[in-house]
Amino acid sequence: AGFYYLGPVFRYRGGAASEFNQAGVESFGRQDRAAADAEMLALGLEAAAAFGVTGVDIRTGDVALFAALIDALDLYPVWKRRLIKDFNRKISLAQDLQRLTLETGKTRNEYEGVLAALAGSDRKAALALVTDLMSIAGTSNVGGRTVSEIADRFLEQSTLKGGALPRHALQLIERFLGIAGEPDDAAAQLRTLAADAKLDLGAAIDQFESRTGFMAARGIDTKAIRFSTAFGRGLDYYTGFEFELHARGSGSEPLVGGGRYDGLLTRLGAREPIPAVGFSIWIESLSQGSAA
């Protein structure tokens, strides 16, 4: 199903107006993800052109590639969840990488006994232990956090005390995050990295290349696309393709921006994951761009 909207929205934006006009297009349920992603980018470019803005910088990324890399590495599950969760928050990701590469076992913690009991445990065992402890204490939540959330936090802290992120893993992550350029060049670099590290990233790279092919089929000049493995829009609900269109030579604020968010609808109550991709159009920004 496809939807579109146009109207005023309200959002805190620092020094900018909190009320502004926004349009958008959303597509739900399409299984042909690569084709749907390409269609959204094409529609975004058409929207910019409708305002007379044709000279745009196309910036793209793909969090699914990062997730595939992290999943393929031999890391503790809590580290994997943490790194993937923070991918779109660049400061948080940098802090995670720095924190995980430091010797973490020297810092004392007021819950030292709990952390010691959880050492080497999986999530199920951690949840059982925290449930028992909170039952003894006669409470079901602390500070608004559920037992599951508290167990995850304790398990994360226990794992962090177990040692640092392996240096070879850090080097691979840093090498991955340094890949950028035209999509075809980036795909070649990704395949080289996967081969060098003996990691199975084939499915994610195949999807990336398929998307590039659909973009070309829609008449998009893929050589004009700036892809970066480190690109993210700062929102943690994205699960794959992300993009922004910027006025060429202007500041950092996008004219159009969007991406794939297959997991968002389950967060909002859907019983199963639903493929979803879309984008937003900032009307005032495009109007100013056309007047420039």
C-alpha positions as CSV (number, residue, x, y, z in Angstrom):
1,A,0.0,0.0,0.0
2,G,1.2,3.5,-0.8
3,F,0.3,6.7,1.1
4,Y,1.2,10.4,0.8
5,Y,0.6,13.3,3.1
6,L,1.0,17.1,3.2
7,G,0.5,19.4,6.1
8,P,1.9,21.2,9.1
9,V,4.1,19.3,11.5
10,F,5.5,20.2,14.9
11,R,9.0,19.2,16.0
12,Y,11.7,20.8,18.2
13,R,14.5,21.9,15.9
14,G,16.9,24.0,18.0
15,G,17.1,27.4,16.4
16,A,14.6,26.7,13.6
17,A,10.8,27.1,13.7
18,S,9.0,24.3,15.5
19,E,6.1,24.3,13.1
20,F,6.7,23.8,9.4
21,N,5.1,22.3,6.4
22,Q,6.1,18.8,5.4
23,A,5.0,16.3,2.7
24,G,5.9,12.7,2.4
25,V,5.4,9.4,0.7
26,E,5.3,6.0,2.4
27,S,5.2,2.5,1.0
28,F,4.1,-0.5,3.1
29,G,4.1,-4.3,2.4
30,R,6.3,-4.5,-0.8
31,Q,8.5,-7.6,-0.7
32,D,10.6,-6.3,-3.6
33,R,12.6,-4.1,-1.3
34,A,15.4,-3.1,-3.7
35,A,12.9,-1.9,-6.3
36,A,10.9,-0.1,-3.7
37,D,14.0,1.7,-2.3
38,A,14.9,2.8,-5.8
39,E,11.4,4.1,-6.4
40,M,11.5,6.2,-3.3
41,L,14.8,7.9,-4.3
42,A,13.4,8.5,-7.8
43,L,10.2,10.1,-6.4
44,G,12.3,12.2,-4.0
45,L,14.3,13.5,-7.0
46,E,11.1,14.2,-8.9
47,A,9.7,16.1,-5.9
48,A,12.9,18.3,-5.8
49,A,12.7,18.8,-9.6
50,A,9.0,19.9,-9.2
51,F,10.2,22.8,-7.1
52,G,12.9,23.6,-9.8
53,V,15.7,22.2,-7.7
54,T,17.7,19.8,-9.9
55,G,21.2,20.4,-8.7
56,V,21.2,18.2,-5.7
57,D,23.8,16.1,-3.8
58,I,22.5,12.5,-3.3
59,R,23.8,11.0,-0.1
60,T,23.0,7.4,0.7
61,G,23.8,4.7,3.2
62,D,22.6,1.3,4.3
63,V,22.5,0.3,7.9
64,A,21.7,-3.3,6.8
65,L,25.3,-3.6,5.6
66,F,26.6,-2.6,9.0
67,A,24.2,-5.0,10.7
68,A,25.5,-7.8,8.5
69,L,29.1,-7.0,9.3
70,I,28.4,-6.9,13.1
71,D,26.4,-10.1,12.9
72,A,29.2,-11.9,11.0
73,L,31.9,-10.9,13.6
74,D,32.6,-13.1,16.6
75,L,31.3,-10.7,19.3
76,Y,29.2,-11.0,22.4
77,P,25.4,-10.7,21.6
78,V,25.1,-7.7,23.8
79,W,27.9,-5.9,22.0
80,K,26.2,-6.7,18.7
81,R,22.9,-5.2,19.9
82,R,24.6,-2.1,21.3
83,L,26.6,-1.3,18.2
84,I,23.7,-1.8,15.7
85,K,21.4,0.2,18.0
86,D,23.8,3.1,18.0
87,F,24.8,3.1,14.3
88,N,22.6,6.1,13.5
89,R,23.9,8.0,16.5
90,K,27.5,8.7,15.4
91,I,28.7,10.1,18.7
92,S,27.2,7.1,20.6
93,L,28.8,4.7,18.1
94,A,32.2,6.3,18.5
95,Q,31.8,6.2,22.3
96,D,30.8,2.5,22.1
97,L,33.9,1.6,20.0
98,Q,36.2,3.5,22.3
99,R,34.6,2.0,25.4
100,L,34.6,-1.5,24.1
101,T,38.3,-1.4,23.2
102,L,39.4,-0.3,26.7
103,E,40.2,-2.7,29.5
104,T,36.9,-2.6,31.3
105,G,37.4,-5.0,34.2
106,K,39.2,-2.5,36.5
107,T,36.2,-0.3,37.3
108,R,34.2,-1.3,40.4
109,N,30.4,-1.4,40.3
110,E,27.9,-1.2,43.1
111,Y,26.2,-4.3,41.6
112,E,29.4,-6.3,41.5
113,G,27.8,-9.4,42.9
114,V,25.0,-9.4,40.4
115,L,27.5,-8.8,37.5
116,A,29.7,-11.7,38.8
117,A,26.6,-14.0,38.9
118,L,25.7,-13.1,35.3
119,A,29.2,-13.7,33.9
120,G,28.9,-16.0,31.0
121,S,25.1,-16.1,31.1
122,D,22.8,-15.8,28.2
123,R,19.8,-13.5,28.0
124,K,17.3,-16.1,29.3
125,A,19.4,-16.8,32.4
126,A,19.9,-13.1,33.0
127,L,16.2,-12.5,32.8
128,A,15.5,-15.3,35.3
129,L,18.0,-14.1,37.8
130,V,16.8,-10.5,37.7
131,T,13.2,-11.6,38.0
132,D,14.0,-13.6,41.1
133,L,15.9,-10.7,42.7
134,M,13.1,-8.2,42.0
135,S,10.5,-10.7,43.3
136,I,12.5,-10.9,46.5
137,A,12.6,-7.1,46.7
138,G,8.9,-7.0,46.1
139,T,9.0,-4.8,42.9
140,S,8.3,-5.4,39.2
141,N,10.0,-2.3,37.8
142,V,12.6,0.3,38.7
143,G,12.4,3.9,37.4
144,G,9.9,2.9,34.8
145,R,12.1,0.2,33.4
146,T,10.8,-3.4,33.0
147,V,12.5,-6.5,34.3
148,S,13.6,-7.3,30.7
149,E,15.2,-3.9,30.2
150,I,17.0,-4.2,33.6
151,A,18.2,-7.7,32.8
152,D,19.6,-6.5,29.4
153,R,21.4,-3.6,31.1
154,F,23.0,-5.9,33.7
155,L,24.0,-8.5,31.1
156,E,25.6,-5.7,29.0
157,Q,27.6,-4.4,32.0
158,S,28.6,-8.0,32.9
159,T,29.8,-8.6,29.4
160,L,31.7,-5.3,29.3
161,K,33.6,-6.3,32.4
162,G,34.6,-9.5,30.7
163,G,37.2,-7.9,28.4
164,A,37.8,-5.5,25.5
165,L,36.6,-5.6,21.9
166,P,39.1,-7.7,20.0
167,R,41.5,-5.4,18.1
168,H,41.0,-7.2,14.8
169,A,37.2,-6.6,15.1
170,L,37.8,-2.9,15.7
171,Q,40.1,-2.7,12.7
172,L,37.4,-4.4,10.5
173,I,34.7,-2.0,11.7
174,E,36.9,1.0,11.1
175,R,37.8,-0.2,7.7
176,F,34.2,-0.8,6.9
177,L,33.1,2.6,8.1
178,G,35.8,4.2,5.8
179,I,34.2,2.8,2.6
180,A,32.6,5.6,0.5
181,G,32.2,6.6,-3.1
182,E,30.0,5.7,-6.1
183,P,27.8,2.7,-5.3
184,D,29.6,0.3,-7.8
185,D,33.0,1.2,-6.3
186,A,31.7,0.8,-2.8
187,A,30.3,-2.6,-3.6
188,A,33.7,-3.7,-4.9
189,Q,35.4,-2.5,-1.7
190,L,32.8,-4.3,0.4
191,R,33.4,-7.6,-1.4
192,T,37.1,-7.2,-1.0
193,L,36.7,-6.6,2.7
194,A,34.4,-9.6,3.1
195,A,36.9,-11.8,1.2
196,D,39.9,-10.5,3.2
197,A,38.2,-11.1,6.5
198,K,36.4,-14.3,5.4
199,L,33.0,-12.9,6.4
200,D,29.7,-13.9,4.7
201,L,28.3,-10.5,3.7
202,G,27.0,-11.8,0.3
203,A,23.3,-11.4,0.9
204,A,23.6,-7.8,2.1
205,I,25.9,-6.8,-0.7
206,D,23.7,-8.5,-3.3
207,Q,20.7,-6.4,-2.0
208,F,22.8,-3.3,-2.2
209,E,23.9,-4.0,-5.8
210,S,20.3,-4.9,-6.8
211,R,19.1,-1.6,-5.5
212,T,21.8,0.2,-7.5
213,G,20.6,-1.6,-10.6
214,F,17.0,-0.6,-10.0
215,M,18.1,3.0,-9.5
216,A,19.9,3.0,-12.9
217,A,16.7,1.4,-14.5
218,R,14.8,4.4,-13.2
219,G,17.1,6.8,-15.0
220,I,19.1,7.9,-11.9
221,D,22.8,8.6,-12.6
222,T,24.3,6.3,-10.1
223,K,27.7,7.8,-10.6
224,A,26.3,11.0,-9.1
225,I,25.3,9.2,-5.9
226,R,27.6,9.6,-2.9
227,F,27.4,6.4,-0.9
228,S,29.0,6.0,2.5
229,T,28.9,3.0,4.9
230,A,29.0,5.5,7.8
231,F,26.0,7.5,6.6
232,G,23.0,7.6,8.8
233,R,20.1,9.9,9.4
234,G,20.3,9.9,13.2
235,L,17.1,7.9,13.8
236,D,17.4,4.4,15.2
237,Y,14.3,2.9,13.5
238,Y,16.0,2.7,10.0
239,T,16.8,-0.9,9.1
240,G,18.3,-0.6,5.6
241,F,18.6,2.0,2.8
242,E,18.8,5.6,3.9
243,F,19.1,8.8,1.8
244,E,19.1,12.5,1.8
245,L,19.0,15.1,-1.0
246,H,20.9,18.4,-0.3
247,A,21.1,21.6,-2.3
248,R,24.5,21.4,-4.0
249,G,27.1,23.5,-2.2
250,S,24.7,24.4,0.6
251,G,24.6,23.6,4.3
252,S,23.9,20.3,6.1
253,E,20.1,20.6,6.2
254,P,18.4,18.1,3.8
255,L,15.7,19.0,1.3
256,V,14.4,15.5,1.2
257,G,15.2,12.5,3.4
258,G,14.1,9.0,4.1
259,G,14.8,5.3,4.0
260,R,13.7,1.8,5.0
261,Y,12.2,1.1,8.4
262,D,11.0,-2.5,8.3
263,G,10.9,-2.8,12.1
264,L,9.0,0.3,13.0
265,L,5.5,-0.9,12.6
266,T,6.1,-3.8,15.0
267,R,7.2,-1.2,17.6
268,L,3.9,0.5,17.1
269,G,1.9,-2.7,17.6
270,A,2.0,-4.7,14.3
271,R,2.0,-8.5,14.9
272,E,4.7,-9.1,12.4
273,P,7.4,-7.1,10.6
274,I,6.1,-5.2,7.6
275,P,8.4,-4.0,4.8
276,A,8.2,-0.2,4.8
277,V,10.1,2.6,3.1
278,G,9.4,6.3,2.6
279,F,10.7,9.8,2.7
280,S,9.8,13.3,3.9
281,I,9.9,16.6,1.9
282,W,10.7,19.9,3.6
283,I,8.5,22.3,1.7
284,E,10.1,25.6,3.0
285,S,13.6,24.3,2.3
286,L,12.7,23.3,-1.2
287,S,11.0,26.6,-1.8
288,Q,14.1,28.5,-0.7
289,G,16.2,26.2,-2.8
290,S,14.2,27.0,-5.9
291,A,14.4,30.7,-5.2
292,A,18.2,30.6,-4.9
